[in-house]
């Protein structure tokens, strides 16, 4: 019998509990011995994805979280750089407005760089800014013609007068942009702080001429100058952007110690809902853990906890792919030993209980490991109708077989009826009445088997061991579950119940 521990324990000490804890700790060691560096990197990515799925954090708190990280003692250059990439891509005009206020600083940007001059000031260049640099140059030159017209260089044998250009503006196309801008760099400094030049920068297209230059420029404004307007744009972006997007782009840049710090900060901000309607929600259980734990211990413990909570299937794949055969055999032996531990529901009590010897994070980790053991066992041993239904009966889970066919053709087998455990006697009474109907049903099956998509029939087995679908009492018969999805669903459902009992104990 595989015990799912669905009955609340009496919290008394049990000898089997010590054996279970010892084997679960041994299982943890074996898992880490099998996790290569590549597996660890994947586990870090899982953690970032789980954090990104947290839904209870408010925009104000998400801004506060990332600002605290950006403002921490060690300057997070990689984090800030990645954030600036996002702002440049998604808030281009905001960044452009900041540059426009400091247009004079771009004088150095263009000095000694013919490529940059050509890209920004030439109408026939890359098209950046739709010729805004060229327009700024021509507008400034015409407005200030008394002071700077002689600095214009023309491609023809002679220059053009302001009067001629006023009537034929297209003559500006004959301007030698390279030589003219070089003259302006040396002899017309007022151009670089002019309204005409500043206006050309507000769209932000200038950023894409040399992104690395502007990344460094903005980093200096943030951390050396502590420029207020830059931080205002950063704050605004962090509050407006989706939390999931920020996490997926920014958390991957953090060191392990910084990710630990991030979780400690999240502890102050997350407020998970009291009830979880979907145990397979990959972030909800982790969100509960974050809300209850102010100390997460070592980073390995966080990675493992998240892996067994939310990525059991992927973890099993990595262990099978990366581990040597003897290591995999050792892992399977430990899983079998844990499942074979004698005892009743109370053998999980000391783990579920928020006891004096276990920190709550340790208890959560052990519960996660036990849940993963259930996932592995259910995946391996429950392969038939009989094995699944025996598991349901042994763990007092009422069930009904889900049959699309019976919904279409059998009014007697209605979903509002009792569970299979309650209805077996009534089926015998109805058996004779159904016999002729079954014959007609078999004929119909033969004719239309290829047209209808059956998840299951009462006794039909498909070629992939997806032996049936059931409606279960654990979720109020609200969804159908097949053998492919049940291992993950039931193991997470059990974990959700254990965590609920643990948090209730802690609140008493």
KERO-819541 format. One line per 3 residues: number of its first residue (from 1); their letters; for each residue x, y, z of C-alpha. Coordinates in steps of 0.001 Angstrom, whole numbers, plus 500000, padded with zeros to 6 digits. Example, Ala and Ser with C-alpha at 12.3 -4.5 7.8 and 13.67 -1.06 7.14 Angstrom:
BEGIN
1) as) 512300,495500,507800 ~ 513670,498940,507140
***
This chain:
BEGIN
1) xxx) 500000,500000,500000 ~ 501306,503447,499029 ~ 500253,505895,501726
4) xxx) 499447,509400,500489 ~ 499097,510760,504050 ~ 495827,512524,503365
7) xxx) 494483,512197,506917 ~ 495635,514827,509378 ~ 498059,513216,511858
10) xxx) 497651,513304,515623 ~ 501097,514958,515938 ~ 502446,512318,518305
13) xxx) 506022,511117,517876 ~ 506384,507985,515807 ~ 509452,505766,515432
16) xxx) 508932,505520,511690 ~ 509207,509298,511413 ~ 512922,509231,512322
19) xxx) 513524,506572,509704 ~ 511646,508643,507123 ~ 513605,511821,507899
22) xxx) 516897,509917,507715 ~ 516038,508439,504306 ~ 514765,511759,502958
25) xxx) 518042,513415,503976 ~ 519918,510602,502257 ~ 517749,511144,499180
28) xxx) 518709,514828,499184 ~ 522406,513923,499211 ~ 521992,511482,496335
31) xxx) 520091,514048,494275 ~ 522872,516609,494698 ~ 525532,514045,493892
34) xxx) 523748,513410,490585 ~ 523201,517053,489737 ~ 526014,518186,487470
37) xxx) 526915,521830,486890 ~ 524512,521884,483967 ~ 521734,520555,486155
40) xxx) 522468,523219,488735 ~ 522194,525945,486098 ~ 518837,524555,485040
43) xxx) 517705,524468,488667 ~ 518614,528163,488970 ~ 516508,528917,485904
46) xxx) 513603,526980,487457 ~ 513886,529131,490574 ~ 513794,532355,488540
49) xxx) 510739,531110,486614 ~ 508961,530172,489835 ~ 509594,533594,491362
52) xxx) 508323,535180,488135 ~ 505023,533349,488614 ~ 504317,534918,492014
55) xxx) 501056,536811,491660 ~ 500385,538476,495016 ~ 503104,541140,494879
58) xxx) 501818,544644,494126 ~ 503360,547021,491545 ~ 504518,549274,494389
61) xxx) 506255,546386,496149 ~ 507834,545028,492978 ~ 509357,548462,492367
64) xxx) 510609,548570,495937 ~ 512113,545098,495601 ~ 514191,545865,492517
67) xxx) 515171,549340,493684 ~ 516529,547772,496884 ~ 518566,545360,494772
70) xxx) 519849,548136,492518 ~ 520732,550310,495502 ~ 522408,547570,497546
73) xxx) 525982,548004,498779 ~ 527548,546064,495944 ~ 526649,547827,492722
76) xxx) 524678,545373,490591 ~ 526183,546366,487243 ~ 524797,543340,485380
79) xxx) 521347,543872,486893 ~ 521334,547597,486080 ~ 522648,546975,482570
82) xxx) 519919,544430,481826 ~ 517310,546815,483224 ~ 518601,549605,480978
85) xxx) 518352,547279,477970 ~ 514659,546806,478818 ~ 514114,550563,479209
88) xxx) 515891,551319,475928 ~ 513699,548763,474130 ~ 510356,549477,475834
91) xxx) 510616,553112,476951 ~ 512803,554534,474200 ~ 511333,558029,474359
94) xxx) 511798,558217,478135 ~ 515503,557482,477710 ~ 515668,559895,474763
97) xxx) 514222,562716,476865 ~ 516978,562220,479440 ~ 519629,562438,476728
100) xxx) 517967,565531,475231 ~ 518342,567359,478562 ~ 522092,566705,478333
103) xxx) 522515,567142,474592 ~ 525813,568989,475115 ~ 527340,565720,476383
106) xxx) 526989,564196,472898 ~ 529656,566488,471560 ~ 532197,563951,472814
109) xxx) 530062,561136,471374 ~ 530597,562422,467817 ~ 534175,563635,468107
112) xxx) 536558,561463,466081 ~ 533769,559135,464901 ~ 532898,559518,461181
115) xxx) 530579,556505,461415 ~ 528426,558022,464151 ~ 528352,561370,462323
118) xxx) 527215,559686,459120 ~ 524544,557589,460863 ~ 522933,560511,462657
121) xxx) 523416,563558,460443 ~ 523221,562133,456922 ~ 519840,561912,455197
124) xxx) 521115,558980,453136 ~ 522564,557093,456111 ~ 520994,554270,458101
127) xxx) 517674,556033,458471 ~ 517991,556343,462258 ~ 515685,559031,463542
130) xxx) 514265,559519,460023 ~ 516869,562187,459306 ~ 516278,564047,462564
133) xxx) 519976,564789,462999 ~ 520200,566235,459491 ~ 517054,568294,460067
136) xxx) 518461,569653,463318 ~ 521680,570651,461575 ~ 519920,572448,458696
139) xxx) 517384,574199,460954 ~ 520036,575446,463339 ~ 522260,576613,460492
142) xxx) 519473,578593,458845 ~ 518224,580185,462091 ~ 521782,581081,463119
145) xxx) 523074,581796,459605 ~ 524790,585052,460625 ~ 527075,583148,463020
148) xxx) 527686,579736,461512 ~ 526900,579725,457774 ~ 530543,579929,456859
151) xxx) 531176,576657,458712 ~ 528967,574765,456249 ~ 530943,572703,453741
154) xxx) 529422,572005,450314 ~ 530144,569195,447906 ~ 530022,571433,444793
157) xxx) 532546,573935,443502 ~ 530918,576767,445410 ~ 528714,577165,448449
160) xxx) 525061,578102,448636 ~ 523787,581356,450086 ~ 521074,581473,452762
163) xxx) 518749,583237,450334 ~ 519046,580470,447738 ~ 518635,577676,450296
166) xxx) 515577,579455,451730 ~ 513837,579076,448368 ~ 515345,575682,447548
169) xxx) 515739,573709,450831 ~ 516734,570558,448946 ~ 520125,572209,448332
172) xxx) 521002,571110,451850 ~ 521404,567639,450357 ~ 524583,568953,448751
175) xxx) 526080,569569,452176 ~ 529264,567686,453044 ~ 527920,566347,456340
178) xxx) 531197,564922,457598 ~ 533208,568146,457227 ~ 530330,570339,458387
181) xxx) 529774,568422,461639 ~ 533508,568407,462301 ~ 533496,572216,461897
184) xxx) 530539,572470,464281 ~ 532351,570284,466808 ~ 535286,572683,466799
187) xxx) 533826,576120,466090 ~ 530073,576039,466890 ~ 529750,574682,470460
190) xxx) 526337,576327,470912 ~ 524821,573859,468426 ~ 525280,570947,470866
193) xxx) 523125,572589,473514 ~ 520595,574053,471069 ~ 516856,573359,471055
196) xxx) 517123,572037,467491 ~ 519672,569376,468427 ~ 517890,568473,471704
199) xxx) 514582,567983,469864 ~ 516231,565536,467472 ~ 517224,563344,470438
202) xxx) 513887,563094,472253 ~ 512654,560103,470245 ~ 515555,558031,471579
205) xxx) 516674,556614,468225 ~ 520172,557919,468976 ~ 520477,555042,471485
208) xxx) 520756,552471,468725 ~ 523806,554007,467064 ~ 525994,552718,469897
211) xxx) 524012,551042,472656 ~ 527070,550178,474754 ~ 528105,553839,474908
214) xxx) 524708,554856,476263 ~ 524555,551940,478687 ~ 527785,553146,480281
217) xxx) 526549,556741,480139 ~ 523336,555860,481989 ~ 525201,553720,484542
220) xxx) 527386,556701,485341 ~ 524326,558914,485711 ~ 522729,556366,488049
223) xxx) 525643,555520,490301 ~ 528199,558318,489981 ~ 525923,561314,489535
226) xxx) 522848,559809,491249 ~ 520801,561666,488654 ~ 517276,562171,489928
229) xxx) 515553,562149,486524 ~ 517226,558836,485590 ~ 516082,557183,488793
232) xxx) 512573,558569,488242 ~ 512411,556791,484877 ~ 513777,553604,486468
235) xxx) 511198,553763,489281 ~ 508365,554385,486861 ~ 509405,551491,484623
238) xxx) 509749,549058,487539 ~ 506240,549886,488707 ~ 504588,549723,485293
241) xxx) 506260,546606,483872 ~ 504793,543172,484609 ~ 506484,541398,487527
244) xxx) 506906,538216,485493 ~ 508729,540104,482734 ~ 511050,541850,485205
247) xxx) 511933,538550,486886 ~ 512592,536651,483673 ~ 514914,539355,482368
250) xxx) 516609,540509,485572 ~ 516896,537637,488052 ~ 519151,535609,485757
253) xxx) 521814,538310,486183 ~ 522025,537891,489963 ~ 524614,535915,491877
256) xxx) 523365,533177,494203 ~ 523844,535357,497282 ~ 521791,538102,495629
259) xxx) 518998,535648,494796 ~ 518925,534678,498476 ~ 518676,538357,499359
262) xxx) 515878,538750,496822 ~ 513895,535971,498514 ~ 514344,537612,501907
265) xxx) 512989,540839,500446 ~ 510070,538971,498874 ~ 509213,537579,502306
268) xxx) 508108,541081,503307 ~ 505932,541642,500259 ~ 504125,538451,499185
271) xxx) 500636,537748,500469 ~ 499389,534454,498984 ~ 495665,533787,498978
274) xxx) 494287,531651,501771 ~ 492889,528977,499476 ~ 494532,527450,496412
277) xxx) 492063,526105,493877 ~ 494757,524586,491685 ~ 497477,522490,493391
280) xxx) 499393,522363,490110 ~ 499953,526138,490213 ~ 503747,526053,490065
283) xxx) 504288,529257,492007 ~ 501566,529198,494683 ~ 503185,526622,496989
286) xxx) 506545,528359,496705 ~ 504817,531673,497413 ~ 503433,530209,500651
289) xxx) 506936,529058,501618 ~ 508388,532520,500926 ~ 505665,534168,502997
292) xxx) 506367,531878,505982 ~ 510186,531793,505898 ~ 512457,534691,506717
295) xxx) 515589,532506,506634 ~ 516115,530171,503688 ~ 519427,528718,504770
298) xxx) 521912,527791,502064 ~ 521165,528343,498399 ~ 521322,524613,497628
301) xxx) 518356,524124,499931 ~ 516333,526731,498032 ~ 517163,525150,494666
304) xxx) 516236,521686,495889 ~ 513016,522843,497538 ~ 511842,524571,494361
307) xxx) 512872,521611,492190 ~ 510895,519034,494176 ~ 507967,521426,494673
310) xxx) 507480,522508,491077 ~ 509769,520649,488680 ~ 509540,517033,489762
313) xxx) 509212,515684,486224 ~ 512154,517739,484936 ~ 514278,516840,487957
316) xxx) 513678,513150,487339 ~ 514685,513615,483696 ~ 517969,515315,484647
319) xxx) 518812,512614,487175 ~ 518165,509909,484576 ~ 520157,511698,481883
322) xxx) 523110,512813,484001 ~ 523531,510008,486528 ~ 525536,506832,486149
325) xxx) 523507,503572,486214 ~ 524744,502691,489705 ~ 523754,506134,491022
328) xxx) 520330,505826,489465 ~ 519928,502399,491065 ~ 520868,503911,494431
331) xxx) 518284,506625,493973 ~ 515605,504098,493102 ~ 516495,501975,496131
334) xxx) 516084,504930,498489 ~ 512733,505858,496949 ~ 511580,502253,497398
337) xxx) 512785,502194,501007 ~ 510865,505364,501808 ~ 507672,503974,500274
340) xxx) 508118,500730,502216 ~ 508403,502383,505655 ~ 505774,500824,507927
343) xxx) 503558,503132,509892 ~ 500339,505070,509832 ~ 499443,508643,508968
346) xxx) 501293,509830,512051 ~ 504694,508899,510602 ~ 504494,512204,508703
349) xxx) 503324,514117,511775 ~ 506709,515288,513130 ~ 507654,516478,509633
352) xxx) 504396,518266,508976 ~ 504341,519751,512463 ~ 506329,522919,512995
355) xxx) 508430,521252,515686 ~ 511189,522507,517914 ~ 513915,520467,516209
358) xxx) 512998,521478,512647 ~ 513116,524937,511184 ~ 510060,525494,509055
361) xxx) 512190,525681,505889 ~ 513620,522238,506767 ~ 510113,520874,507236
364) xxx) 509026,522296,503873 ~ 512056,520740,502191 ~ 511344,517305,503680
367) xxx) 507692,517534,502653 ~ 508789,518454,499144 ~ 511109,515445,499000
370) xxx) 508326,513152,500248 ~ 505992,514591,497606 ~ 508619,513922,494928
373) xxx) 508964,510345,496195 ~ 505215,509927,495713 ~ 505496,511353,492193
376) xxx) 508255,508892,491274 ~ 506394,505929,492774 ~ 503066,506778,491187
379) xxx) 504745,507268,487812 ~ 506447,503874,487988 ~ 503973,501568,489693
382) xxx) 500497,502828,488770 ~ 500144,501651,485192 ~ 496769,499894,485130
385) xxx) 493150,500555,485988 ~ 493387,498202,488920 ~ 496526,499783,490393
388) xxx) 495062,503293,490298 ~ 491718,502285,491700 ~ 493397,500242,494419
391) xxx) 495388,503352,495348 ~ 492180,505399,495539 ~ 490490,502830,497760
394) xxx) 493506,502398,500062 ~ 493682,506175,500613 ~ 489917,506710,500979
397) xxx) 489597,508687,497748 ~ 486142,508268,496230 ~ 486152,508213,492455
400) xxx) 483983,507982,489394 ~ 485142,506789,486027 ~ 485005,509516,483445
403) xxx) 483643,508308,480138 ~ 482742,510650,477278 ~ 480967,507791,475595
406) xxx) 478715,507142,478570 ~ 477815,510845,478694 ~ 476683,510678,475079
409) xxx) 474799,507404,475238 ~ 474033,506366,478800 ~ 471747,508485,480921
412) xxx) 471957,505996,483787 ~ 475703,506614,484256 ~ 475339,510321,485070
415) xxx) 478061,512397,486692 ~ 475806,513453,489520 ~ 475649,509874,490759
418) xxx) 477674,508503,493679 ~ 481274,507291,493596 ~ 482274,503895,492283
421) xxx) 482751,502844,495890 ~ 479103,503655,496636 ~ 477505,502465,493423
424) xxx) 478808,498925,492889 ~ 475678,497315,494349 ~ 473308,499337,492175
427) xxx) 475319,498411,489070 ~ 474516,494732,489568 ~ 470795,495535,489600
430) xxx) 471128,497507,486360 ~ 473378,494984,484633 ~ 470606,493124,482829
433) xxx) 468975,496341,481653 ~ 472258,497465,480112 ~ 473190,494239,478315
436) xxx) 471241,494927,475131 ~ 472410,498545,475158 ~ 476043,497406,475413
439) xxx) 475646,495319,472269 ~ 474390,498345,470335 ~ 477203,500382,471863
442) xxx) 479867,497925,470645 ~ 478495,498171,467124 ~ 478556,501970,467318
445) xxx) 482129,501888,468644 ~ 483267,499787,465706 ~ 481746,502210,463176
448) xxx) 482779,505544,464682 ~ 485955,504790,466637 ~ 488039,507046,464382
451) xxx) 485613,509980,464615 ~ 485271,510345,468397 ~ 488098,511254,470784
454) xxx) 487703,509030,473847 ~ 489803,509852,476881 ~ 488628,506565,478365
457) xxx) 485975,503906,478436 ~ 485083,501863,481447 ~ 487291,498955,480447
460) xxx) 489268,500157,477447 ~ 493087,500318,477554 ~ 495001,502400,475039
463) xxx) 498470,501724,473687 ~ 500170,504351,475898 ~ 499028,503001,479287
466) xxx) 496674,505954,479657 ~ 494281,503459,481121 ~ 491422,505663,482079
469) xxx) 490178,508939,483434 ~ 488591,509506,486791 ~ 486685,512180,488633
472) xxx) 488033,512318,492188 ~ 486554,513401,495494 ~ 489728,515325,496403
475) xxx) 488695,518160,494050 ~ 484941,517657,494319 ~ 484758,515654,491074
478) xxx) 485378,518901,489171 ~ 487981,517649,486676 ~ 488887,514423,484909
481) xxx) 492350,512963,485552 ~ 494162,510349,483502 ~ 497145,508212,484421
484) xxx) 499587,510562,482658 ~ 498642,513537,484829 ~ 497697,511861,488100
487) xxx) 501246,511357,489511 ~ 501994,515070,489379 ~ 498520,516138,490468
490) xxx) 498235,513801,493452 ~ 501782,514434,494693 ~ 501174,518205,494575
493) xxx) 497749,517822,496154 ~ 499312,515941,499047 ~ 502034,518576,499401
496) xxx) 499413,521321,499491 ~ 497554,519571,502333 ~ 500730,519013,504346
499) xxx) 501769,522644,503965 ~ 498303,523793,504982 ~ 498485,521708,508161
502) xxx) 501988,523013,508871 ~ 500992,526656,508509 ~ 497885,526088,510620
505) xxx) 500071,524594,513356 ~ 502351,527616,513165 ~ 499399,530012,513495
508) x) 498074,528400,516635
***
